[in-house]
Amino acid sequence: MATAVTAAVSLPSSKTTSLSARTSIISPERISLKKVYNVYSHDWIPHQIFGQVIILFVQVPLFYRDISAGGRVVSIRAQVTTEAPAKVEKISKKNEEGVIVNKFKPKNPYIGRCLLNTKITGDDAPGETWHMVFSTEGEVPYREGQSIGVIADGVDKNGKPHKLRLYSIASSAIGDFGDSKTVSLCVKRLVYTNENGELVKGVCSNFLCDLKPGAEVKITGPVGKEMLMPKDPNATIIMLATGTGIAPFRSFLWKMFFEKHEDYKVGQL
């Protein structure tokens, strides 16, 4: 933060009674504050006027002081003002790219419809994973790497609507059907036995895995800006995932190798 010091110097001389005010801009490292709020400023008074260096002692906001200089007494009046640097507004690069978030919220979700729901794990697998496609009619625009929220039907043990659960989108921005009117998920059915020997079923995962084509689905979002697929087709992408964590990378791979885009052609692997 820069500090402006304005000083007017008066000389008790028959020829010169005062000098015009002089303003200096002093960097912060040249100013230190004392207990009585004095500012110690190494400001240089021109040599041809005083014949030597004078150190100004300045008090905020206004201070008068007589200083002996070259056998003469001069009166120095100075005022210090400080201004905070102008705040620089940060502009999100992702906002410039037109990333849409939270278009639909829990109180007003988009009502989609299940078009397809298929189990993609074998019968001897340790769990069930399902791939499902919902209609959006283009009303839920998203980018590869974003997520949507799903609100399961019914109420919780307190009689309140279920809270939304977030799921990574498993389809590219134009969807599995290529018409920009669908969104796909890859969901593992959550079923486990708790410490009391009771069978526990995940509310939303079981709701989704049990959906039949034609059933309605309450969708929120889209959300997320941190894991977007790079627009540069030559960007280096390292994908690490376990289980259904592969969902967002499916959307990446689908765009990279199963779709054709004039402005996106994958380089060498």
Backbone as CSV, one residue per row, in Angstrom:
resi,resn,N_x,N_y,N_z,CA_x,CA_y,CA_z,C_x,C_y,C_z
1,MET,0.845,-1.181,0.000,0.000,0.000,0.000,0.882,1.232,0.000
2,ALA,0.757,2.112,-0.970,1.572,3.314,-1.061,1.073,4.361,-0.091
3,THR,2.002,5.230,0.380,1.660,6.298,1.308,2.061,7.627,0.705
4,ALA,1.138,8.580,0.703,1.433,9.903,0.166,1.754,10.841,1.313
5,VAL,2.906,11.505,1.254,3.313,12.461,2.277,3.342,13.845,1.651
6,THR,2.530,14.765,2.180,2.512,16.143,1.698,3.117,17.032,2.773
7,ALA,4.153,17.791,2.435,4.835,18.623,3.424,4.975,20.046,2.920
8,ALA,4.701,21.020,3.805,4.931,22.431,3.503,6.008,22.923,4.451
9,VAL,7.070,23.532,3.934,8.213,23.953,4.740,8.282,25.476,4.779
10,SER,8.406,26.039,5.984,8.520,27.492,6.151,9.894,27.836,6.693
11,LEU,10.539,28.882,6.135,11.854,29.332,6.576,11.749,30.748,7.144
12,PRO,12.273,30.995,8.370,12.246,32.340,8.958,13.325,33.215,8.337
13,SER,13.148,33.608,7.119,14.142,34.408,6.408,13.456,35.612,5.790
14,SER,14.202,36.707,5.666,13.629,37.915,5.080,13.355,37.738,3.603
15,LYS,14.112,36.852,2.969,13.938,36.650,1.539,12.899,35.578,1.235
16,THR,12.892,34.531,2.053,11.979,33.422,1.788,11.208,33.099,3.052
17,THR,9.911,33.147,2.985,9.090,32.851,4.153,8.477,31.466,4.084
18,SER,8.290,30.950,2.907,7.690,29.617,2.808,7.999,29.003,1.455
19,LEU,7.874,27.720,1.423,8.027,26.974,0.182,6.703,26.309,-0.137
20,SER,6.482,26.056,-1.396,5.235,25.393,-1.785,5.203,23.968,-1.252
21,ALA,4.003,23.467,-1.090,3.841,22.104,-0.576,4.475,21.106,-1.528
22,ARG,5.035,20.063,-0.957,5.703,19.027,-1.749,5.119,17.674,-1.374
23,THR,4.767,16.898,-2.367,4.177,15.583,-2.124,5.130,14.494,-2.578
24,SER,5.343,13.506,-1.707,6.199,12.374,-2.041,5.418,11.085,-1.859
25,ILE,5.658,10.124,-2.725,5.061,8.799,-2.586,6.121,7.878,-2.003
26,ILE,5.820,7.294,-0.858,6.795,6.483,-0.137,6.299,5.049,-0.066
27,SER,7.147,4.107,-0.381,6.767,2.699,-0.323,6.675,2.251,1.127
28,PRO,5.891,1.202,1.416,5.672,0.760,2.799,6.941,0.425,3.554
29,GLU,7.966,-0.132,2.866,9.165,-0.541,3.589,9.969,0.646,4.100
30,ARG,9.628,1.872,3.654,10.346,3.057,4.115,9.613,3.764,5.249
31,ILE,8.524,3.165,5.738,7.739,3.784,6.802,7.566,2.790,7.937
32,SER,7.762,3.268,9.188,7.501,2.424,10.346,6.683,3.213,11.348
33,LEU,5.751,2.533,12.039,4.877,3.190,13.000,5.433,3.044,14.406
34,LYS,5.388,4.148,15.193,5.795,4.109,16.587,4.555,4.070,17.469
35,LYS,4.750,3.947,18.787,3.626,3.810,19.700,2.689,5.009,19.661
36,VAL,3.225,6.190,19.387,2.393,7.396,19.372,1.930,7.701,17.955
37,TYR,1.980,6.690,17.096,1.522,6.808,15.723,2.342,7.792,14.900
38,ASN,3.636,7.948,15.269,4.519,8.743,14.430,4.981,7.897,13.256
39,VAL,5.161,8.527,12.140,5.682,7.839,10.969,7.098,8.326,10.735
40,TYR,8.030,7.403,10.674,9.421,7.761,10.458,9.709,7.651,8.974
41,SER,9.902,8.787,8.335,10.014,8.803,6.885,11.358,9.350,6.455
42,HIS,12.115,8.557,5.708,13.377,9.032,5.145,13.076,9.795,3.864
43,ASP,12.544,10.998,4.017,12.237,11.817,2.858,13.358,12.836,2.686
44,TRP,13.828,13.010,1.488,14.991,13.863,1.252,14.552,15.263,0.835
45,ILE,14.969,16.272,1.630,14.716,17.659,1.273,15.806,18.084,0.289
46,PRO,15.487,18.763,-0.803,16.480,19.107,-1.829,17.727,19.777,-1.251
47,HIS,18.878,19.373,-1.722,20.168,19.837,-1.217,20.344,21.346,-1.400
48,GLN,19.877,21.879,-2.519,20.114,23.285,-2.790,19.314,24.205,-1.874
49,ILE,18.326,23.661,-1.172,17.524,24.496,-0.276,18.121,24.527,1.119
50,PHE,18.455,23.347,1.658,18.894,23.294,3.045,20.385,23.031,3.205
51,GLY,21.016,22.573,2.166,22.444,22.324,2.269,22.766,21.035,2.987
52,GLN,21.755,20.302,3.448,21.998,19.031,4.109,20.702,18.230,4.133
53,VAL,20.824,16.998,4.571,19.663,16.115,4.614,18.862,16.380,5.874
54,ILE,17.549,16.416,5.761,16.666,16.576,6.908,15.732,15.374,6.973
55,ILE,15.562,14.830,8.128,14.634,13.716,8.315,13.316,14.267,8.832
56,LEU,12.231,13.935,8.170,10.912,14.399,8.584,10.331,13.458,9.626
57,PHE,9.775,14.018,10.697,9.004,13.244,11.658,7.557,13.650,11.464
58,VAL,6.729,12.713,11.053,5.364,13.033,10.660,4.383,12.334,11.576
59,GLN,3.351,13.021,11.997,2.303,12.430,12.816,1.004,12.433,12.031
60,VAL,0.234,11.393,12.173,-1.025,11.282,11.450,-2.138,11.864,12.313
61,PRO,-3.031,12.737,11.771,-3.052,13.150,10.374,-2.264,14.420,10.085
62,LEU,-1.932,15.245,11.127,-1.262,16.513,10.869,-0.247,16.762,11.970
63,PHE,0.920,17.318,11.605,1.970,17.483,12.599,2.827,18.697,12.248
64,TYR,3.181,19.479,13.261,4.071,20.622,13.083,5.326,20.369,13.906
65,ARG,6.479,20.715,13.364,7.709,20.525,14.130,8.776,21.486,13.626
66,ASP,9.530,22.068,14.573,10.667,22.912,14.223,11.918,22.055,14.214
67,ILE,12.705,22.171,13.155,13.932,21.391,13.021,15.073,22.330,12.681
68,SER,16.205,22.120,13.326,17.386,22.935,13.048,18.105,22.356,11.848
69,ALA,18.371,23.210,10.862,19.046,22.755,9.649,20.047,23.805,9.210
70,GLY,21.325,23.483,9.294,22.358,24.409,8.839,22.339,25.722,9.594
71,GLY,22.040,25.656,10.901,22.044,26.867,11.705,20.740,27.632,11.649
72,ARG,19.781,27.173,10.866,18.490,27.840,10.776,17.389,26.913,11.273
73,VAL,16.341,27.497,11.806,15.202,26.725,12.282,14.112,26.772,11.220
74,VAL,13.671,25.613,10.820,12.602,25.550,9.824,11.401,24.864,10.443
75,SER,10.227,25.244,10.009,8.989,24.644,10.496,8.430,23.756,9.396
76,ILE,8.209,22.520,9.757,7.727,21.551,8.771,6.342,21.064,9.172
77,ARG,5.425,21.165,8.266,4.076,20.644,8.485,3.843,19.548,7.455
78,ALA,3.440,18.391,7.914,3.260,17.278,6.980,2.009,16.491,7.326
79,GLN,1.435,15.894,6.325,0.248,15.067,6.513,0.421,13.787,5.718
80,VAL,0.054,12.689,6.347,0.194,11.386,5.702,-1.189,10.811,5.436
81,THR,-1.404,10.383,4.235,-2.653,9.703,3.898,-2.313,8.372,3.259
82,THR,-3.082,7.379,3.578,-2.863,6.053,2.999,-4.111,5.612,2.265
83,GLU,-3.910,4.925,1.186,-5.021,4.413,0.395,-4.818,2.935,0.127
84,ALA,-5.865,2.157,0.368,-5.787,0.726,0.083,-5.768,0.521,-1.425
85,PRO,-5.031,-0.475,-1.891,-4.998,-0.730,-3.333,-6.372,-1.122,-3.844
86,ALA,-6.649,-0.750,-5.059,-7.948,-1.075,-5.647,-8.139,-2.587,-5.683
87,LYS,-9.309,-3.035,-5.284,-9.599,-4.459,-5.257,-9.755,-4.984,-6.674
88,VAL,-9.001,-6.011,-6.967,-9.056,-6.608,-8.296,-10.076,-7.738,-8.290
89,GLU,-11.069,-7.617,-9.124,-12.110,-8.637,-9.189,-11.604,-9.847,-9.967
90,LYS,-11.697,-11.001,-9.322,-11.256,-12.229,-9.966,-12.351,-12.750,-10.891
91,ILE,-11.966,-13.032,-12.090,-12.915,-13.555,-13.069,-12.621,-15.027,-13.287
92,SER,-13.607,-15.856,-13.014,-13.425,-17.292,-13.161,-13.318,-17.660,-14.633
93,LYS,-12.268,-18.358,-14.957,-12.085,-18.802,-16.333,-13.191,-19.764,-16.731
94,LYS,-13.629,-20.562,-15.760,-14.672,-21.530,-16.066,-15.999,-20.843,-16.337
95,ASN,-16.237,-19.695,-15.673,-17.460,-18.954,-15.961,-17.439,-18.426,-17.388
96,GLU,-16.269,-18.037,-17.845,-16.153,-17.551,-19.209,-16.453,-18.660,-20.212
97,GLU,-16.201,-19.884,-19.812,-16.434,-21.005,-20.708,-17.908,-21.411,-20.736
98,GLY,-18.724,-20.761,-19.945,-20.153,-21.042,-19.961,-20.569,-22.283,-19.206
99,VAL,-19.863,-22.606,-18.123,-20.221,-23.770,-17.323,-21.463,-23.438,-16.490
100,ILE,-22.499,-24.239,-16.620,-23.755,-24.003,-15.907,-23.800,-24.866,-14.653
101,VAL,-24.158,-24.252,-13.525,-24.296,-24.993,-12.273,-25.604,-24.612,-11.591
102,ASN,-26.169,-25.597,-10.883,-27.362,-25.392,-10.050,-28.538,-24.763,-10.793
103,LYS,-28.743,-25.176,-12.009,-29.917,-24.690,-12.735,-31.189,-25.194,-12.063
104,PHE,-31.128,-26.431,-11.568,-32.276,-27.006,-10.860,-31.869,-27.331,-9.427
105,LYS,-32.711,-26.896,-8.480,-32.420,-27.073,-7.059,-33.451,-27.996,-6.412
106,PRO,-33.170,-28.477,-5.188,-34.061,-29.454,-4.543,-35.524,-29.028,-4.455
107,LYS,-35.771,-27.743,-4.264,-37.162,-27.295,-4.146,-37.875,-27.240,-5.493
108,ASN,-37.094,-27.231,-6.554,-37.687,-27.180,-7.887,-36.858,-28.034,-8.844
109,PRO,-36.852,-29.359,-8.637,-36.017,-30.240,-9.469,-36.593,-30.420,-10.866
110,TYR,-35.737,-30.864,-11.759,-36.211,-31.218,-13.091,-36.771,-32.637,-13.026
111,ILE,-37.901,-32.856,-13.630,-38.504,-34.191,-13.635,-38.140,-34.886,-14.943
112,GLY,-37.185,-35.808,-14.833,-36.784,-36.579,-15.998,-37.500,-37.915,-16.021
113,ARG,-37.163,-38.709,-17.008,-37.802,-40.016,-17.138,-36.741,-41.062,-17.475
114,CYS,-36.840,-42.209,-16.833,-35.887,-43.287,-17.079,-36.149,-43.893,-18.460
115,LEU,-35.118,-43.899,-19.295,-35.238,-44.474,-20.632,-34.623,-45.864,-20.714
116,LEU,-33.601,-46.083,-19.888,-32.867,-47.350,-19.947,-32.221,-47.607,-18.600
117,ASN,-32.259,-48.852,-18.134,-31.602,-49.216,-16.877,-31.125,-50.658,-16.995
118,THR,-29.803,-50.827,-17.089,-29.238,-52.145,-17.365,-28.145,-52.498,-16.370
119,LYS,-28.195,-53.721,-15.844,-27.127,-54.185,-14.958,-25.918,-54.551,-15.804
120,ILE,-24.759,-54.027,-15.435,-23.563,-54.241,-16.249,-22.531,-55.124,-15.550
121,THR,-22.898,-55.727,-14.426,-22.016,-56.676,-13.745,-22.603,-58.075,-13.863
122,GLY,-21.722,-59.066,-13.816,-22.171,-60.446,-13.935,-22.868,-60.938,-12.683
123,ASP,-23.535,-62.079,-12.813,-24.273,-62.637,-11.675,-23.349,-63.083,-10.549
124,ASP,-22.093,-63.395,-10.876,-21.162,-63.855,-9.852,-20.301,-62.718,-9.294
125,ALA,-20.607,-61.484,-9.675,-19.855,-60.324,-9.174,-20.209,-60.073,-7.712
126,PRO,-19.288,-59.488,-6.933,-19.548,-59.240,-5.507,-20.594,-58.156,-5.250
127,GLY,-21.021,-57.471,-6.272,-22.040,-56.433,-6.109,-22.713,-56.155,-7.438
128,GLU,-23.705,-55.274,-7.406,-24.425,-54.914,-8.628,-24.106,-53.479,-9.033
129,THR,-23.820,-53.297,-10.307,-23.638,-51.961,-10.862,-24.549,-51.823,-12.070
130,TRP,-25.259,-50.691,-12.120,-26.241,-50.467,-13.174,-25.905,-49.212,-13.969
131,HIS,-26.162,-49.292,-15.265,-26.019,-48.124,-16.135,-27.421,-47.675,-16.526
132,MET,-27.701,-46.393,-16.295,-29.050,-45.880,-16.547,-29.003,-44.586,-17.330
133,VAL,-30.033,-44.366,-18.139,-30.131,-43.171,-18.977,-31.454,-42.477,-18.684
134,PHE,-31.382,-41.156,-18.418,-32.578,-40.367,-18.136,-32.779,-39.316,-19.226
135,SER,-34.024,-39.037,-19.528,-34.325,-37.979,-20.492,-34.228,-36.623,-19.800
136,THR,-33.710,-35.637,-20.524,-33.645,-34.262,-20.008,-34.232,-33.263,-21.001
137,GLU,-34.467,-33.698,-22.229,-34.974,-32.829,-23.294,-34.106,-31.584,-23.471
138,GLY,-32.829,-31.718,-23.120,-31.901,-30.604,-23.284,-32.016,-29.537,-22.214
139,GLU,-32.825,-29.779,-21.180,-33.047,-28.776,-20.132,-31.994,-28.812,-19.031
140,VAL,-31.164,-29.854,-19.015,-30.111,-29.963,-17.993,-28.757,-30.012,-18.708
141,PRO,-28.288,-28.880,-19.211,-27.005,-28.866,-19.926,-25.848,-29.099,-18.962
142,TYR,-24.898,-29.911,-19.369,-23.784,-30.238,-18.484,-22.525,-30.440,-19.299
143,ARG,-21.404,-30.504,-18.598,-20.112,-30.757,-19.214,-19.531,-32.050,-18.654
144,GLU,-18.666,-32.677,-19.433,-17.985,-33.870,-18.946,-17.223,-33.528,-17.662
145,GLY,-17.456,-34.320,-16.613,-16.803,-34.082,-15.330,-17.724,-33.492,-14.277
146,GLN,-18.941,-33.114,-14.663,-19.890,-32.577,-13.691,-20.732,-33.697,-13.073
147,SER,-21.582,-33.323,-12.122,-22.459,-34.277,-11.444,-23.889,-33.747,-11.439
148,ILE,-24.826,-34.641,-11.167,-26.212,-34.235,-10.948,-26.668,-34.796,-9.606
149,GLY,-27.702,-34.196,-9.053,-28.293,-34.706,-7.829,-29.564,-35.467,-8.154
150,VAL,-29.842,-36.488,-7.364,-31.072,-37.272,-7.531,-31.784,-37.335,-6.190
151,ILE,-33.089,-37.083,-6.198,-33.896,-37.166,-4.982,-34.783,-38.398,-5.093
152,ALA,-34.565,-39.356,-4.200,-35.343,-40.599,-4.235,-36.792,-40.333,-3.842
153,ASP,-37.677,-41.128,-4.372,-39.090,-41.021,-3.997,-39.270,-41.421,-2.536
154,GLY,-40.384,-40.992,-1.943,-40.702,-41.373,-0.573,-40.175,-40.386,0.447
155,VAL,-40.266,-40.792,1.727,-39.831,-39.940,2.836,-38.894,-40.715,3.747
156,ASP,-38.147,-39.971,4.578,-37.229,-40.619,5.507,-37.957,-41.029,6.783
157,LYS,-37.209,-41.481,7.793,-37.822,-41.969,9.031,-38.527,-40.868,9.809
158,ASN,-38.212,-39.618,9.474,-38.867,-38.488,10.141,-40.040,-37.941,9.341
159,GLY,-40.358,-38.621,8.261,-41.486,-38.193,7.451,-41.181,-37.049,6.508
160,LYS,-39.897,-36.740,6.326,-39.505,-35.650,5.433,-38.981,-36.217,4.112
161,PRO,-39.069,-35.436,3.036,-38.548,-35.917,1.745,-37.063,-36.263,1.859
162,HIS,-36.645,-37.266,1.114,-35.237,-37.650,1.131,-34.364,-36.514,0.606
163,LYS,-33.160,-36.422,1.148,-32.206,-35.433,0.658,-31.572,-35.944,-0.629
164,LEU,-31.105,-35.003,-1.422,-30.514,-35.396,-2.703,-29.179,-36.105,-2.495
165,ARG,-28.849,-36.972,-3.422,-27.540,-37.621,-3.480,-26.885,-37.222,-4.793
166,LEU,-25.587,-36.951,-4.734,-24.864,-36.559,-5.940,-24.252,-37.777,-6.627
167,TYR,-24.336,-37.775,-7.956,-23.745,-38.843,-8.759,-22.988,-38.229,-9.929
168,SER,-21.775,-38.730,-10.158,-20.988,-38.258,-11.298,-21.670,-38.666,-12.597
169,ILE,-21.688,-37.753,-13.543,-22.305,-38.032,-14.841,-21.397,-38.954,-15.643
170,ALA,-21.981,-40.000,-16.213,-21.201,-41.003,-16.940,-21.299,-40.850,-18.451
171,SER,-22.027,-39.853,-18.921,-22.174,-39.647,-20.367,-21.485,-38.361,-20.784
172,SER,-21.170,-38.267,-22.068,-20.583,-37.032,-22.588,-21.658,-35.955,-22.630
173,ALA,-21.260,-34.740,-22.973,-22.194,-33.615,-22.954,-23.368,-33.801,-23.909
174,ILE,-23.180,-34.580,-24.965,-24.291,-34.789,-25.903,-25.078,-36.057,-25.580
175,GLY,-24.687,-36.753,-24.512,-25.440,-37.923,-24.074,-25.137,-39.184,-24.861
176,ASP,-25.586,-40.308,-24.326,-25.324,-41.599,-24.971,-26.001,-41.721,-26.331
177,PHE,-27.092,-40.981,-26.529,-27.809,-41.068,-27.798,-27.353,-40.001,-28.791
178,GLY,-26.464,-39.104,-28.346,-25.902,-38.104,-29.242,-26.817,-36.959,-29.610
179,ASP,-27.921,-36.778,-28.869,-28.864,-35.707,-29.210,-28.926,-34.599,-28.161
180,SER,-28.039,-34.653,-27.171,-27.982,-33.651,-26.087,-29.278,-33.583,-25.288
181,LYS,-30.006,-34.698,-25.238,-31.283,-34.709,-24.528,-31.345,-35.767,-23.432
182,THR,-30.181,-36.338,-23.083,-30.164,-37.360,-22.041,-28.957,-37.171,-21.130
183,VAL,-29.011,-37.817,-19.970,-27.881,-37.861,-19.048,-27.813,-39.276,-18.490
184,SER,-26.598,-39.792,-18.321,-26.430,-41.177,-17.869,-25.662,-41.245,-16.554
185,LEU,-25.970,-42.276,-15.766,-25.270,-42.524,-14.508,-24.783,-43.964,-14.470
186,CYS,-23.774,-44.189,-13.641,-23.258,-45.531,-13.381,-23.318,-45.710,-11.862
187,VAL,-24.238,-46.554,-11.375,-24.546,-46.617,-9.942,-24.370,-48.031,-9.399
188,LYS,-23.701,-48.122,-8.257,-23.571,-49.404,-7.570,-24.626,-49.490,-6.475
189,ARG,-25.330,-50.612,-6.448,-26.351,-50.814,-5.421,-25.665,-51.014,-4.068
190,LEU,-26.048,-50.188,-3.096,-25.447,-50.281,-1.765,-26.301,-51.176,-0.869
191,VAL,-25.728,-52.303,-0.479,-26.381,-53.235,0.438,-25.307,-53.791,1.365
192,TYR,-25.532,-53.710,2.676,-24.551,-54.251,3.614,-25.239,-54.647,4.916
193,THR,-24.524,-55.397,5.730,-25.038,-55.829,7.029,-24.334,-55.027,8.112
194,ASN,-25.106,-54.392,8.982,-24.496,-53.558,10.021,-24.031,-54.407,11.198
195,GLU,-23.521,-53.752,12.234,-22.946,-54.460,13.381,-23.990,-55.238,14.179
196,ASN,-25.264,-54.910,13.976,-26.333,-55.634,14.671,-26.884,-56.785,13.841
197,GLY,-26.244,-57.037,12.699,-26.691,-58.129,11.849,-27.884,-57.770,10.986
198,GLU,-28.200,-56.482,10.907,-29.350,-56.041,10.120,-28.922,-55.695,8.697
199,LEU,-29.760,-56.030,7.734,-29.486,-55.715,6.341,-29.857,-54.255,6.074
200,VAL,-28.901,-53.502,5.582,-29.117,-52.077,5.307,-29.007,-51.841,3.806
201,LYS,-29.976,-51.119,3.268,-29.972,-50.788,1.844,-29.859,-49.280,1.665
202,GLY,-28.941,-48.871,0.804,-28.806,-47.450,0.506,-30.084,-46.919,-0.123
203,VAL,-30.536,-45.775,0.359,-31.823,-45.237,-0.091,-31.824,-44.925,-1.581
204,CYS,-30.901,-44.079,-2.014,-30.960,-43.598,-3.394,-30.400,-44.607,-4.393
205,SER,-29.344,-45.319,-4.012,-28.773,-46.279,-4.960,-29.769,-47.391,-5.278
206,ASN,-30.502,-47.859,-4.278,-31.494,-48.899,-4.534,-32.687,-48.351,-5.306
207,PHE,-33.047,-47.100,-5.018,-34.119,-46.459,-5.785,-33.751,-46.405,-7.263
208,LEU,-32.506,-46.018,-7.551,-32.071,-45.889,-8.940,-31.922,-47.248,-9.621
209,CYS,-31.312,-48.193,-8.928,-31.095,-49.502,-9.541,-32.405,-50.250,-9.797
210,ASP,-33.452,-49.894,-9.072,-34.747,-50.556,-9.241,-35.661,-49.833,-10.227
211,LEU,-35.207,-48.711,-10.781,-36.054,-47.948,-11.701,-36.400,-48.755,-12.947
212,LYS,-37.626,-48.604,-13.375,-38.081,-49.222,-14.614,-38.195,-48.151,-15.695
213,PRO,-37.974,-48.505,-16.940,-38.146,-47.528,-18.019,-39.522,-46.872,-17.956
214,GLY,-39.530,-45.560,-18.064,-40.779,-44.806,-17.981,-40.979,-44.144,-16.632
215,ALA,-40.248,-44.592,-15.598,-40.403,-44.015,-14.264,-39.818,-42.608,-14.216
216,GLU,-40.417,-41.756,-13.383,-39.938,-40.382,-13.246,-38.766,-40.303,-12.266
217,VAL,-37.887,-39.328,-12.501,-36.710,-39.121,-11.656,-36.555,-37.625,-11.392
218,LYS,-36.405,-37.268,-10.122,-36.199,-35.856,-9.758,-34.697,-35.552,-9.799
219,ILE,-34.320,-34.619,-10.672,-32.913,-34.308,-10.930,-32.602,-32.870,-10.542
220,THR,-31.450,-32.663,-9.880,-30.979,-31.313,-9.560,-29.604,-31.095,-10.189
221,GLY,-29.184,-29.838,-10.216,-27.866,-29.524,-10.763,-27.958,-28.916,-12.148
222,PRO,-26.920,-29.122,-12.945,-25.684,-29.858,-12.658,-24.780,-29.087,-11.700
223,VAL,-23.799,-29.769,-11.128,-22.861,-29.134,-10.209,-21.439,-29.559,-10.548
224,GLY,-20.490,-28.779,-10.035,-19.080,-29.137,-10.175,-18.356,-28.366,-11.257
225,LYS,-17.163,-27.840,-10.879,-16.302,-27.142,-11.831,-14.851,-27.617,-11.743
226,GLU,-14.575,-28.466,-10.762,-13.184,-28.809,-10.477,-12.637,-29.957,-11.309
227,MET,-13.508,-30.728,-11.922,-13.038,-31.927,-12.615,-13.476,-31.927,-14.079
228,LEU,-13.570,-30.761,-14.655,-14.022,-30.672,-16.036,-12.978,-31.237,-16.994
229,MET,-13.465,-31.843,-18.043,-12.566,-32.374,-19.062,-11.895,-31.210,-19.787
230,PRO,-10.567,-31.242,-19.946,-9.879,-30.154,-20.650,-10.400,-29.995,-22.073
231,LYS,-10.508,-28.748,-22.518,-10.954,-28.508,-23.888,-9.849,-28.784,-24.902
232,ASP,-8.609,-28.711,-24.448,-7.477,-28.940,-25.339,-7.324,-30.434,-25.607
233,PRO,-7.504,-30.892,-26.837,-7.393,-32.329,-27.135,-5.980,-32.870,-26.957
234,ASN,-4.994,-31.982,-26.865,-3.608,-32.416,-26.673,-3.176,-32.377,-25.211
235,ALA,-4.111,-32.033,-24.320,-3.785,-31.980,-22.895,-3.496,-33.387,-22.373
236,THR,-2.574,-33.478,-21.423,-2.267,-34.766,-20.800,-3.311,-35.060,-19.729
237,ILE,-3.982,-36.194,-19.830,-5.035,-36.564,-18.881,-4.664,-37.892,-18.229
238,ILE,-4.578,-37.894,-16.908,-4.303,-39.117,-16.149,-5.565,-39.463,-15.372
239,MET,-6.116,-40.654,-15.594,-7.372,-41.057,-14.963,-7.115,-42.171,-13.958
240,LEU,-7.510,-41.937,-12.712,-7.381,-42.936,-11.654,-8.736,-43.083,-10.976
241,ALA,-9.243,-44.300,-10.878,-10.554,-44.502,-10.270,-10.693,-45.932,-9.785
242,THR,-11.606,-46.127,-8.840,-11.953,-47.475,-8.377,-13.466,-47.611,-8.427
243,GLY,-13.945,-48.789,-8.751,-15.387,-49.028,-8.763,-16.135,-48.077,-9.669
244,THR,-17.278,-47.566,-9.163,-18.087,-46.653,-9.968,-17.461,-45.270,-10.051
245,GLY,-16.277,-45.089,-9.463,-15.539,-43.850,-9.650,-15.106,-43.679,-11.096
246,ILE,-15.306,-44.727,-11.890,-14.970,-44.665,-13.310,-15.981,-43.826,-14.081
247,ALA,-17.127,-43.515,-13.478,-18.220,-42.830,-14.183,-17.791,-41.565,-14.924
248,PRO,-17.127,-40.595,-14.270,-16.765,-39.386,-15.021,-15.766,-39.658,-16.133
249,PHE,-14.922,-40.682,-15.946,-13.944,-40.992,-16.986,-14.603,-41.684,-18.173
250,ARG,-15.723,-42.346,-17.922,-16.487,-42.894,-19.048,-16.932,-41.746,-19.945
251,SER,-17.359,-40.637,-19.329,-17.788,-39.488,-20.136,-16.613,-38.924,-20.930
252,PHE,-15.420,-38.903,-20.317,-14.224,-38.437,-21.027,-13.938,-39.341,-22.231
253,LEU,-13.870,-40.643,-21.958,-13.507,-41.606,-23.000,-14.531,-41.647,-24.123
254,TRP,-15.795,-41.480,-23.755,-16.855,-41.501,-24.765,-16.653,-40.363,-25.759
255,LYS,-16.338,-39.175,-25.225,-16.115,-38.035,-26.115,-14.828,-38.206,-26.921
256,MET,-13.796,-38.741,-26.285,-12.495,-38.852,-26.935,-12.471,-39.873,-28.068
257,PHE,-13.178,-41.003,-27.888,-13.010,-42.103,-28.834,-14.282,-42.571,-29.543
258,PHE,-15.458,-42.186,-29.047,-16.687,-42.671,-29.670,-17.450,-41.580,-30.411
259,GLU,-17.039,-40.348,-30.228,-17.720,-39.239,-30.891,-16.773,-38.535,-31.851
260,LYS,-17.346,-37.815,-32.785,-16.558,-37.041,-33.733,-16.902,-35.566,-33.574
261,HIS,-15.863,-34.762,-33.314,-16.034,-33.323,-33.140,-15.018,-32.598,-34.012
262,GLU,-15.474,-31.578,-34.710,-14.573,-30.808,-35.558,-13.518,-30.066,-34.741
263,ASP,-13.906,-29.632,-33.532,-12.989,-28.838,-32.709,-12.308,-29.663,-31.621
264,TYR,-12.483,-30.988,-31.661,-11.840,-31.827,-30.645,-11.449,-33.163,-31.262
265,LYS,-10.161,-33.314,-31.508,-9.637,-34.560,-32.050,-8.447,-34.980,-31.205
266,VAL,-8.579,-36.154,-30.595,-7.554,-36.628,-29.671,-6.241,-36.859,-30.398
267,GLY,-5.158,-36.401,-29.758,-3.836,-36.600,-30.334,-3.316,-37.988,-30.021
268,GLN,-2.015,-38.121,-30.000,-1.382,-39.421,-29.779,-1.539,-39.863,-28.336
269,LEU,-1.830,-41.153,-28.130,-1.954,-41.705,-26.784,-0.581,-42.027,-26.217
